[in-house]
Amino acid sequence: MKGPINCMKRFHRLAKLSKGGSSVLGWRGIELFAAEKNFGIAGSILALERCTNSTSCRYNYSTKNGSDLSRDFFVQQWLEGRKIRNADAKRRNKGQQYAGSRSSQGSLRRLFSGGFDSYDGAKRPLRQPPMSEPVTGYLKPTSIEEAHLAPLLARSNLLITRDIEWANLAFGFEQENQYAIVDVYYPHSPVGYIREQSNLIMRQLLRSRRPFVAYITDALGNELFRVRRPFWWINSSIYTEVNGKEIGVVHRRWHLWKRIYDLYLGNEQFAVVENPGFWNWTFTLKDINGDVLAEIDRNWRGFGFELLTDAGQYAIRFGTTDSSKHHGEDQQLEVKHPLTLAQRAVAVALAISLDNDYFSRHGGWGFPIFLVEE
């Protein structure tokens, strides 16, 4: 009760001043009181600054010398102050309404576009996890584009995980694919993300043959490169672009049962993938001599995941550039020579293409499904 009583006492003191000789002090004192009541000390300071710069305060000296000011002048000053306070209140209300609409839109967007909150700027790490390989030898950047790729691709192993798409699972609503990229040596924090951007109608009509652009970012959300996949009918292609410049492409070759892909850097082919098909989920990148360069494995995530969802997980093994360096007891992939940073970007594009070509076949069941735990 002390707070309201003190406020009333101060108000009466200011009113008495307004009835006395210093009318300007009285009117401005009431305005200071109202500002402090609504906005605290900061509001009173702001009102005091307005008083200092206002016309009425410039007339304060003339009031003390006996010159009279009309009541209409003070009424006009009070109305101007009231307009300013009303405008401030409207801005605050609009800000609160916008924040509420953003939160509701974010919840709806997460339902129909995937489950990674990191794309909305939430739960994002404070810094990029360090690179697990030295940027030397084959990994030494030879261009500005390759230097842009180093924070994500200077690593011997990457794990790309696609999240469950609940709207697709329950209602058959095709969503934009989203993935998290993790370095197996820093498993507690993602090193990057992949997010598809495509037309909603095209997704529903064309499904896995739809055109899209996927943006690959680091852990802080900075775009590193993107992949572009146009509409296809028989053989798919996916292009890798860094800073708007195309650096590589992956072309799929038609075969009755085999899964064959040709990987190009510029106009030069540097690897080929020949998977025997059926239940073989290992895709090995080999050079023209048949030597192993890298490997992409689709991991088994459990019966419920594989039967009911498209939530795949892909392990990309680039091998290591330093044979004397061992991370625990992990066995590194033996490669003829490591891929360059630009070639690794094309390999990531291949993993995205594999997921859309062969492992995105599940529609919806039309009703909620409860997944079996692994």
C-alpha positions in Angstrom: 0.0 0.0 0.0 3.0 2.3 0.4 3.4 2.6 -3.3 0.0 4.0 -4.2 0.0 6.3 -1.1 3.4 7.8 -2.1 2.2 8.3 -5.7 -0.9 10.2 -4.5 1.2 12.4 -2.3 3.4 13.3 -5.1 0.5 14.0 -7.4 -1.1 16.4 -4.8 2.2 18.2 -4.5 2.5 18.6 -8.2 -1.2 19.8 -8.4 -0.5 22.5 -5.8 2.4 23.7 -7.8 0.2 24.0 -10.9 -2.2 26.3 -8.9 0.7 28.5 -7.8 2.8 30.9 -9.8 4.9 28.3 -11.6 2.2 26.9 -13.9 4.7 25.4 -16.3 6.4 23.4 -13.6 3.0 22.1 -12.5 1.8 20.9 -15.8 5.2 19.4 -16.6 5.4 17.9 -13.2 2.2 16.1 -13.7 3.5 14.8 -17.0 6.7 13.6 -15.3 4.6 11.8 -12.7 2.5 10.1 -15.3 5.5 9.0 -17.3 7.2 7.6 -14.2 4.1 5.8 -13.2 3.7 4.1 -16.6 7.3 3.6 -17.6 9.4 3.8 -14.4 12.4 6.0 -14.0 13.3 5.7 -17.7 10.0 7.2 -18.6 10.4 10.1 -16.2 13.8 10.9 -17.7 12.3 10.7 -21.2 9.6 13.1 -20.2 12.1 15.4 -18.6 14.1 15.5 -21.9 10.9 16.4 -23.7 10.2 19.1 -21.2 13.7 20.6 -21.7 13.2 20.7 -25.5 9.6 21.8 -25.5 8.2 25.3 -26.1 6.6 25.5 -22.7 10.0 25.2 -20.9 11.4 27.9 -23.2 8.6 30.2 -21.8 9.5 29.4 -18.2 11.7 32.4 -17.9 9.1 34.7 -19.2 6.5 33.3 -16.7 8.8 34.1 -13.8 9.1 37.7 -15.0 5.3 38.1 -14.9 4.2 37.4 -18.4 1.0 35.3 -18.5 0.4 32.2 -20.6 -3.0 31.2 -21.8 -4.8 28.1 -20.6 -5.2 27.0 -24.3 -1.4 26.8 -24.6 -1.2 24.2 -21.7 -4.2 22.3 -23.0 -2.4 22.0 -26.4 0.8 20.8 -24.7 -1.2 18.2 -22.6 -2.9 16.9 -25.8 0.4 16.5 -27.6 1.8 14.5 -24.7 -1.3 12.3 -24.7 -0.9 11.6 -28.4 2.7 10.6 -27.9 1.7 8.2 -25.0 -1.1 6.7 -27.1 1.2 6.1 -30.0 3.7 4.4 -27.7 1.0 2.1 -26.3 -0.2 1.2 -29.8 3.4 0.2 -30.9 3.7 -2.0 -27.8 0.4 -3.7 -28.5 1.4 -4.4 -32.1 4.7 -5.8 -31.0 3.0 -8.2 -28.5 0.5 -9.3 -31.2 3.3 -9.9 -33.7 5.3 -12.0 -31.2 2.2 -14.1 -30.5 1.5 -14.7 -34.2 5.1 -15.6 -34.8 5.0 -18.3 -32.0 1.8 -19.8 -33.4 3.1 -19.8 -37.0 6.3 -21.4 -35.8 4.4 -24.2 -34.2 2.4 -24.8 -37.3 5.4 -24.6 -39.6 7.3 -27.1 -37.5 4.4 -29.6 -37.9 4.3 -29.3 -41.7 7.9 -28.6 -42.5 9.9 -30.9 -40.2 11.2 -31.1 -36.7 14.5 -29.2 -36.6 14.0 -26.1 -34.4 17.4 -24.8 -35.4 16.1 -23.4 -38.7 14.0 -21.0 -36.8 17.0 -19.7 -34.9 16.3 -21.6 -31.7 18.7 -24.0 -29.8 21.5 -23.0 -32.2 25.0 -23.6 -30.9 27.1 -20.6 -29.9 30.1 -21.6 -32.1 31.0 -24.0 -34.9 32.6 -27.3 -33.7 36.3 -27.4 -34.6 37.4 -29.3 -37.8 38.6 -32.8 -37.1 41.1 -32.9 -40.0 44.0 -30.4 -40.8 43.4 -28.3 -43.9 46.6 -29.5 -45.6 47.5 -31.7 -48.5 44.4 -32.7 -50.5 42.3 -30.6 -48.2 44.2 -27.4 -48.7 41.8 -24.9 -50.4 42.8 -24.0 -54.0 40.0 -21.5 -54.5 37.7 -19.2 -52.7 34.9 -21.7 -53.1 36.9 -24.5 -51.4 37.9 -22.2 -48.5 34.2 -21.6 -48.0 33.6 -25.3 -47.6 36.3 -26.1 -45.1 34.4 -25.5 -41.8 31.9 -28.3 -42.7 33.8 -30.7 -44.9 37.3 -30.9 -43.4 36.2 -34.0 -41.5 36.8 -37.7 -42.1 33.3 -38.9 -41.2 29.9 -37.2 -41.4 26.5 -38.4 -40.2 23.5 -37.0 -42.0 20.2 -37.6 -40.3 16.7 -36.8 -41.7 14.0 -36.1 -39.1 10.6 -37.7 -38.9 8.0 -35.8 -40.9 4.8 -36.1 -38.9 2.4 -34.5 -41.4 3.7 -36.9 -44.1 3.4 -39.8 -41.8 -0.1 -39.0 -40.6 -1.8 -37.3 -43.5 0.4 -38.1 -46.6 1.3 -34.4 -46.8 4.7 -34.2 -48.6 7.0 -31.9 -46.7 10.3 -30.1 -47.3 13.2 -32.4 -46.3 15.4 -31.4 -43.4 18.7 -32.9 -42.2 21.2 -32.4 -39.4 24.9 -33.0 -40.1 27.0 -34.4 -37.3 30.8 -35.0 -37.0 31.1 -38.4 -35.3 34.0 -37.0 -33.2 31.8 -34.2 -31.9 28.4 -36.0 -31.6 26.8 -33.6 -29.1 26.6 -30.6 -31.5 25.7 -30.6 -35.2 28.3 -29.1 -37.5 25.7 -28.2 -40.2 22.2 -28.5 -41.5 20.4 -29.1 -44.8 17.1 -27.7 -45.7 15.1 -28.1 -48.8 13.2 -25.3 -50.4 10.5 -26.2 -53.0 7.0 -25.4 -54.2 4.2 -26.9 -52.1 2.0 -27.9 -55.1 5.0 -29.5 -56.9 5.8 -31.5 -53.8 2.3 -33.0 -53.6 2.0 -33.8 -57.4 5.6 -34.8 -58.3 6.7 -36.3 -55.0 10.3 -37.6 -55.3 10.6 -36.2 -58.9 9.9 -32.6 -57.8 12.5 -29.9 -58.4 14.0 -28.3 -55.4 17.0 -26.4 -54.0 18.6 -27.5 -50.7 20.7 -25.1 -48.7 23.7 -26.5 -46.7 24.7 -24.3 -43.7 27.1 -24.5 -40.9 26.0 -24.9 -37.3 25.4 -21.1 -37.0 23.1 -21.0 -40.0 25.6 -19.5 -42.5 25.1 -20.8 -46.0 28.2 -22.7 -47.3 26.8 -24.1 -50.5 23.6 -25.3 -52.1 22.4 -28.2 -54.3 19.9 -27.8 -57.1 17.9 -30.7 -58.4 15.6 -30.1 -61.4 12.5 -32.1 -62.4 13.4 -35.5 -63.9 11.6 -38.3 -65.6 14.0 -41.2 -66.2 17.5 -40.1 -64.9 18.0 -37.6 -62.1 20.7 -35.0 -61.9 21.8 -32.8 -58.9 24.1 -29.7 -59.2 26.4 -28.3 -56.5 26.8 -24.5 -56.3 29.1 -22.4 -54.1 28.4 -18.6 -54.1 26.2 -19.0 -57.1 29.0 -20.8 -59.1 28.4 -24.4 -60.2 31.3 -26.6 -59.2 30.1 -30.1 -59.8 27.2 -32.4 -60.7 26.0 -35.9 -60.1 24.2 -37.8 -62.9 22.2 -41.0 -62.4 22.6 -43.6 -65.1 19.6 -45.8 -65.9 19.9 -49.6 -65.1 17.3 -52.2 -64.6 18.5 -53.1 -61.1 21.8 -51.4 -60.4 22.1 -48.0 -58.9 24.8 -46.2 -60.9 25.9 -42.6 -60.5 28.6 -40.5 -62.2 30.2 -37.7 -60.2 31.8 -34.7 -62.0 33.9 -31.8 -60.8 33.5 -29.2 -63.5 33.6 -31.2 -66.8 35.9 -33.9 -65.4 34.5 -37.1 -63.9 36.3 -38.1 -60.7 34.2 -41.0 -59.3 31.5 -43.5 -60.2 29.1 -45.4 -57.9 27.9 -48.9 -59.0 25.6 -50.3 -56.3 24.3 -53.9 -57.0 20.8 -52.8 -55.9 18.1 -54.6 -53.9 19.0 -54.6 -50.2 22.5 -53.3 -50.5 22.7 -49.9 -48.8 26.4 -49.2 -49.3 27.4 -46.8 -52.1 31.1 -46.8 -52.7 32.8 -44.0 -54.7 35.6 -45.3 -56.9 37.9 -43.7 -59.4 38.6 -44.8 -63.0 41.0 -47.5 -61.8 38.5 -49.0 -59.3 40.2 -47.6 -56.2 38.0 -46.6 -53.3 37.7 -42.8 -52.7 34.8 -42.6 -50.2 31.8 -44.5 -49.1 28.1 -43.6 -48.2 26.2 -46.0 -46.0 22.5 -45.8 -45.2 22.2 -47.0 -41.6 19.4 -49.2 -40.3 17.5 -47.2 -37.7 14.9 -49.8 -36.6 11.9 -51.6 -37.9 9.5 -48.8 -37.1 11.6 -46.1 -38.7 12.3 -48.1 -41.9 8.7 -49.4 -42.4 6.7 -46.4 -41.6 8.9 -43.3 -42.2 11.4 -41.7 -44.5 13.7 -40.7 -41.6 16.9 -42.0 -43.0 20.5 -41.8 -41.7 23.5 -41.7 -43.9 27.2 -42.1 -42.9 29.7 -40.5 -45.3 33.2 -41.9 -44.8 35.9 -39.8 -46.6 38.8 -41.6 -45.0 41.6 -39.7 -43.3 44.4 -37.5 -44.6 46.7 -38.3 -41.6 47.4 -42.0 -41.1 49.2 -41.3 -37.8 46.1 -39.7 -36.3 43.6 -42.1 -34.7 40.4 -41.1 -33.0 39.9 -43.7 -30.2 39.3 -47.2 -31.6 37.4 -46.2 -34.8 38.7 -47.8 -37.9 39.1 -45.4 -40.8 38.2 -46.1 -44.3 41.2 -47.0 -46.4 41.2 -44.8 -49.5 43.6 -44.4 -52.5 43.7 -40.6 -51.9 41.4 -38.3 -50.0 38.8 -36.3 -51.8 39.2 -32.5 -52.1 36.8 -30.2 -50.4 35.0 -29.5 -53.7 34.7 -33.2 -54.4 33.3 -33.8 -50.9 30.6 -31.2 -51.5 29.6 -33.2 -54.6 29.5 -36.4 -52.4 27.1 -34.7 -50.0 24.9 -33.8 -53.0 25.0 -37.5 -53.9 23.7 -38.5 -50.5 20.8 -36.1 -50.8 20.0 -37.5 -54.3 20.1 -41.1 -52.9 17.7 -40.2 -50.2 15.2 -38.8 -52.7 15.7 -41.4 -55.4 15.4 -44.6 -53.4 14.5 -43.9 -49.8 11.6 -41.4 -49.9 8.8 -43.8 -50.8 6.4 -43.5 -47.8 3.2 -41.5 -48.1 0.7 -41.1 -45.3 -1.7 -43.5 -43.8 -4.4 -41.0 -43.2 -4.5 -41.4 -39.4 -1.9 -41.0 -36.6 0.7 -43.8 -36.3 2.5 -44.7 -33.1 6.1 -45.8 -33.9 7.7 -48.8 -32.5 10.8 -47.9 -30.4 14.2 -49.2 -31.5 
